[in-house]
Amino acid sequence: MAVEEQNAPDAPASAPEPDVYQRAYPWFAGLSLAAAVVFCGAVYVLGAHGQRFAEGMSARLGDVEAARAKSLSDGGLTEAAIEGYQRALGMQFESADQRKWAQRQLGELLLRENRPGEAAEPLLACVAEHPDYLPAYRLLCRALEGDFRPEELVKAATAWERAAREQNNAGDGAEACLVAGRAHEAAGRADEALEAYRRGHALSASGGNAYAAARLLQRRDGAAEALRMLDECVAKGRGDYLEPARALRAEIAAAAGEKHADTPPAG
């Protein structure tokens, strides 16, 4: 019996402790289930509202790029700012007013860099989209005049005058007439130029229309009308043309033999 007991097989060993990962399995399973639920929810929300969100972001890309371009401009990086505005205008804007602002800013930068031909393009687009936007007309006329495009300049100035009259803005209207008159003169159309100057003077006697018209009238023996317009201009007593108007009045009056021609009316 002793031999049999010695040769008897060993008793089975106790089962090993469960591995730590086996113990954590239920916890990981719960996390996986929660992640799956969140993922499914995100997919649902993206499917239901993702396009609207993407469209909203896309509609503001132009605004973002234009704001970046302004920062570059403020920092003195003019060429980079110009490129930024050009990129922005190829994108969507949240509002038409923001796009209009970017077009104007680009035109101003290009004019500052003495590139009137390039400046005219965004400004032409601006007034086409916003025919009542007076500041863009002023810049556009500067660009067209600098690029020696008199026929387009007359059209732009005429549209500017019309928009100014619709808004009861006599100052802009008179300035537009002065620009149109100069363009007509440059093209050799003295009659049309004189008519534009007369319209501008009727809107505002303090501007340069009286001076420009008087120069034309002086060559046409129209001293009486020239003196009347210059008197009205001098009577306003302000503006860059005040002293030139006084000098021209004295010159015309002397040539016409007017008594006391050397004493222009007080301004």
Phi, psi and omega per residue, in radians:
M1 nan -0.649 -3.121
A2 -1.095 -0.649 3.137
V3 -1.167 -0.757 -3.127
E4 -1.081 -0.691 -3.135
E5 -1.135 -0.639 -3.134
Q6 -1.205 -0.636 -3.111
N7 -1.510 0.036 -3.114
A8 -1.199 2.505 -3.137
P9 -1.104 2.610 3.127
D10 -1.155 2.634 3.111
A11 -1.213 2.517 -3.118
P12 -1.017 2.412 -3.138
A13 -1.258 2.690 3.130
S14 -1.181 2.609 -3.092
A15 -1.124 2.441 -3.129
P16 -1.172 2.756 3.112
E17 -1.148 2.481 3.119
P18 -1.011 2.457 3.101
D19 -1.074 2.645 -3.093
V20 -1.073 -0.619 3.136
Y21 -1.202 -0.564 3.087
Q22 -1.176 -0.630 3.117
R23 -1.192 -0.576 -3.092
A24 -1.482 -0.106 -3.047
Y25 -0.954 -0.822 -3.134
P26 -1.032 -0.622 -3.125
W27 -1.182 -0.778 3.111
F28 -1.137 -0.642 3.133
A29 -1.101 -0.703 3.109
G30 -1.121 -0.723 3.102
L31 -1.099 -0.742 -3.139
S32 -1.063 -0.730 3.130
L33 -1.118 -0.748 3.130
A34 -1.108 -0.735 3.126
A35 -1.097 -0.685 3.132
A36 -1.113 -0.716 3.127
V37 -1.107 -0.781 3.131
V38 -1.091 -0.766 -3.138
F39 -1.062 -0.787 3.130
C40 -1.091 -0.676 3.114
G41 -1.137 -0.715 3.132
A42 -1.119 -0.726 3.110
V43 -1.072 -0.716 3.133
Y44 -1.110 -0.830 -3.123
V45 -1.094 -0.746 3.132
L46 -1.100 -0.711 3.123
G47 -1.168 -0.623 -3.088
A48 -1.413 -0.641 -3.017
H49 -2.188 -0.056 -3.059
G50 -1.073 -0.724 -3.120
Q51 -1.112 -0.722 3.116
R52 -1.103 -0.709 3.122
F53 -1.130 -0.782 -3.139
A54 -1.103 -0.701 3.125
E55 -1.141 -0.668 3.116
G56 -1.115 -0.722 3.109
M57 -1.193 -0.710 3.138
S58 -1.087 -0.634 -3.108
A59 -1.211 -0.220 -3.110
R60 -1.918 0.079 -3.109
L61 -1.080 -0.682 3.115
G62 -1.106 -0.723 3.110
D63 -1.051 -0.769 -3.102
V64 -1.131 -0.801 -3.118
E65 -1.172 -0.642 3.115
A66 -1.172 -0.688 3.097
A67 -1.109 -0.676 3.091
R68 -1.133 -0.712 3.129
A69 -1.105 -0.675 3.112
K70 -1.111 -0.703 3.110
S71 -1.086 -0.699 3.102
L72 -1.124 -0.726 3.122
S73 -1.115 -0.773 3.123
D74 -1.076 -0.508 3.131
G75 -1.520 0.097 3.102
G76 1.482 0.101 3.133
L77 -1.615 1.282 -2.967
T78 -1.119 -0.811 -3.085
E79 -1.127 -0.723 3.094
A80 -1.127 -0.637 3.111
A81 -1.158 -0.730 3.108
I82 -1.044 -0.810 3.118
E83 -1.095 -0.646 3.124
G84 -1.131 -0.794 3.101
Y85 -1.111 -0.661 3.118
Q86 -1.115 -0.721 3.070
R87 -1.111 -0.768 -3.105
A88 -1.029 -0.703 -3.089
L89 -1.262 -0.155 3.000
G90 -1.606 0.051 -3.119
M91 -1.995 3.066 3.094
Q92 -1.490 2.559 3.075
F93 -2.004 2.658 3.136
E94 -1.190 -0.559 3.140
S95 -2.473 2.715 3.112
A96 -1.140 -0.557 3.136
D97 -1.129 -0.649 3.114
Q98 -1.170 -0.682 3.088
R99 -1.135 -0.754 3.113
K100 -1.017 -0.767 3.126
W101 -1.069 -0.755 -3.128
A102 -1.136 -0.688 3.097
Q103 -1.080 -0.764 3.128
R104 -1.127 -0.778 -3.130
Q105 -1.064 -0.721 3.127
L106 -1.116 -0.784 3.107
G107 -1.043 -0.756 3.139
E108 -1.098 -0.753 3.141
L109 -1.101 -0.751 -3.124
L110 -1.177 -0.635 3.061
L111 -1.138 -0.704 3.119
R112 -1.080 -0.559 3.118
E113 -1.531 0.169 3.129
N114 1.043 0.820 3.097
R115 -2.196 1.160 -3.012
P116 -1.119 -0.607 3.134
G117 -1.095 -0.730 3.094
E118 -1.226 -0.659 -3.112
A119 -1.106 -0.561 -3.078
A120 -1.101 -0.550 -3.018
E121 -1.127 -0.964 3.114
P122 -1.128 -0.513 -3.137
L123 -1.289 -0.629 3.034
L124 -1.084 -0.746 3.100
A125 -1.116 -0.656 -3.108
C126 -1.110 -0.854 -3.099
V127 -1.272 -0.418 3.059
A128 -1.201 -0.673 3.134
E129 -1.438 -0.467 -3.088
H130 -2.363 1.334 -3.045
P131 -1.189 -0.042 3.098
D132 -1.865 0.144 -3.042
Y133 -1.566 1.640 -3.011
L134 -1.099 -0.729 -3.137
P135 -1.018 -0.592 3.136
A136 -1.196 -0.606 3.100
Y137 -1.107 -0.737 -3.138
R138 -1.044 -0.823 3.127
L139 -1.143 -0.700 3.141
L140 -1.075 -0.757 3.138
C141 -1.119 -0.661 3.058
R142 -1.073 -0.733 -3.124
A143 -1.159 -0.796 -3.115
L144 -1.182 -0.644 3.093
E145 -1.159 -0.741 3.128
G146 -1.188 -0.445 -3.140
D147 -1.654 0.120 3.095
F148 0.972 0.985 3.116
R149 -2.149 1.275 -2.984
P150 -1.103 -0.634 -3.112
E151 -1.184 -0.769 3.079
E152 -1.155 -0.581 3.132
L153 -1.124 -0.730 3.103
V154 -1.060 -0.771 -3.138
K155 -1.098 -0.776 -3.127
A156 -1.137 -0.741 -3.128
A157 -1.164 -0.646 3.105
T158 -1.124 -0.749 3.095
A159 -1.137 -0.662 3.098
W160 -1.089 -0.803 3.121
E161 -1.056 -0.762 -3.128
R162 -1.090 -0.793 3.140
A163 -1.118 -0.669 3.137
A164 -1.158 -0.724 3.120
R165 -1.115 -0.693 3.126
E166 -1.103 -0.475 3.141
Q167 -1.754 0.157 -3.134
N168 0.964 0.684 3.138
N169 -1.824 1.596 -3.064
A170 -1.150 -0.634 -3.122
G171 -1.084 -0.857 3.119
D172 -1.157 -0.673 3.140
G173 -1.076 -0.761 3.127
A174 -1.147 -0.693 3.124
E175 -1.143 -0.682 3.109
A176 -1.109 -0.687 3.106
C177 -1.122 -0.696 3.115
L178 -1.094 -0.747 3.115
V179 -1.119 -0.774 3.133
A180 -1.101 -0.726 3.125
G181 -1.063 -0.767 3.117
R182 -1.091 -0.692 3.124
A183 -1.135 -0.719 3.093
H184 -1.100 -0.748 3.105
E185 -1.056 -0.750 -3.138
A186 -1.083 -0.514 3.119
A187 -1.570 0.064 3.108
G188 1.412 0.353 -3.123
R189 -1.863 1.381 -3.055
A190 -1.139 -0.679 -3.125
D191 -1.093 -0.813 3.127
E192 -1.131 -0.649 3.113
A193 -1.087 -0.814 -3.125
L194 -1.091 -0.671 3.117
E195 -1.130 -0.702 3.109
A196 -1.127 -0.732 3.123
Y197 -1.112 -0.679 3.122
R198 -1.115 -0.736 3.114
R199 -1.085 -0.773 -3.134
G200 -1.115 -0.705 3.134
H201 -1.136 -0.630 3.112
A202 -1.144 -0.547 3.114
L203 -1.328 -0.723 -3.112
S204 -2.695 2.012 -3.083
A205 -1.403 -0.100 -3.045
S206 -1.570 -0.097 -3.074
G207 -1.564 -2.821 -3.080
G208 -1.535 -0.029 -3.099
N209 -1.112 -0.679 3.127
A210 -1.098 -0.771 -3.133
Y211 -1.109 -0.834 -3.120
A212 -1.116 -0.730 3.124
A213 -1.143 -0.711 -3.121
A214 -1.111 -0.626 3.098
R215 -1.098 -0.718 3.095
L216 -1.183 -0.790 -3.110
L217 -1.128 -0.564 3.116
Q218 -1.035 -0.639 -3.140
R219 -1.419 -0.132 -3.091
R220 -2.008 0.295 -3.107
D221 1.045 0.589 3.105
G222 -1.811 0.850 -3.040
A223 -1.059 -0.710 -3.067
A224 -1.063 -0.843 3.135
E225 -1.169 -0.672 3.137
A226 -1.072 -0.788 -3.138
L227 -1.140 -0.676 3.124
R228 -1.093 -0.798 -3.133
M229 -1.131 -0.713 3.140
L230 -1.188 -0.649 3.080
D231 -1.058 -0.747 3.127
E232 -1.148 -0.644 3.116
C233 -1.158 -0.832 -3.123
V234 -1.117 -0.626 -3.121
A235 -1.089 -0.436 3.116
K236 -1.236 -0.487 3.021
G237 1.173 0.471 3.110
R238 -2.732 2.965 3.103
G239 1.755 2.746 -3.113
D240 -1.160 -0.352 -3.074
Y241 -1.644 0.103 -3.067
L242 -1.073 -0.968 -3.108
E243 -1.179 -0.760 3.059
P244 -1.044 -0.612 3.120
A245 -1.160 -0.703 3.105
R246 -1.093 -0.771 -3.124
A247 -1.143 -0.734 3.135
L248 -1.164 -0.652 3.115
R249 -1.072 -0.774 3.125
A250 -1.085 -0.692 3.133
E251 -1.120 -0.822 -3.120
I252 -1.178 -0.728 -3.133
A253 -1.102 -0.699 3.123
A254 -1.127 -0.743 3.136
A255 -1.149 -0.557 -3.126
A256 -1.481 -0.078 -3.140
G257 1.292 0.482 -3.124
E258 -1.249 2.399 3.122
K259 -1.120 2.402 -3.125
H260 1.012 0.695 -3.111
A261 -1.107 -0.417 -3.111
D262 -1.425 0.069 3.129
T263 -2.122 1.530 3.133
P264 -1.196 2.758 -3.126
P265 -1.067 2.592 -3.130
A266 -1.138 2.517 -3.114
G267 -1.939 nan nan
